[in-house]
Amino acid sequence: MKVKSIVAASVLVMSAAAGQAQEYVAPDAGFVSSKTRAQVVAELEQAKADTR
């Protein structure tokens, strides 16, 4: 029984450490768009038409 408790505790400690190791990066950090939304939509429509 002690072995199971030790293993379970070890797993919890390792998973907590792994969760804290990740660095948060904002989704738009450093991104600058070179196209307008209309241009992107037009390209998407053209790509859909090309695959048909």
ChimeraX attribute file (.defattr): number of C-alpha atoms within 10 A of each C-alpha:
attribute: neighborCount
match mode: 1-to-1
recipient: residues
	/A:1	5
	/A:2	7
	/A:3	8
	/A:4	9
	/A:5	10
	/A:6	11
	/A:7	11
	/A:8	11
	/A:9	11
	/A:10	12
	/A:11	12
	/A:12	12
	/A:13	11
	/A:14	10
	/A:15	11
	/A:16	11
	/A:17	11
	/A:18	10
	/A:19	9
	/A:20	9
	/A:21	9
	/A:22	8
	/A:23	7
	/A:24	7
	/A:25	7
	/A:26	7
	/A:27	7
	/A:28	7
	/A:29	7
	/A:30	7
	/A:31	7
	/A:32	7
	/A:33	7
	/A:34	7
	/A:35	8
	/A:36	9
	/A:37	10
	/A:38	9
	/A:39	11
	/A:40	11
	/A:41	11
	/A:42	12
	/A:43	12
	/A:44	12
	/A:45	11
	/A:46	11
	/A:47	11
	/A:48	10
	/A:49	9
	/A:50	8
	/A:51	6
	/A:52	5
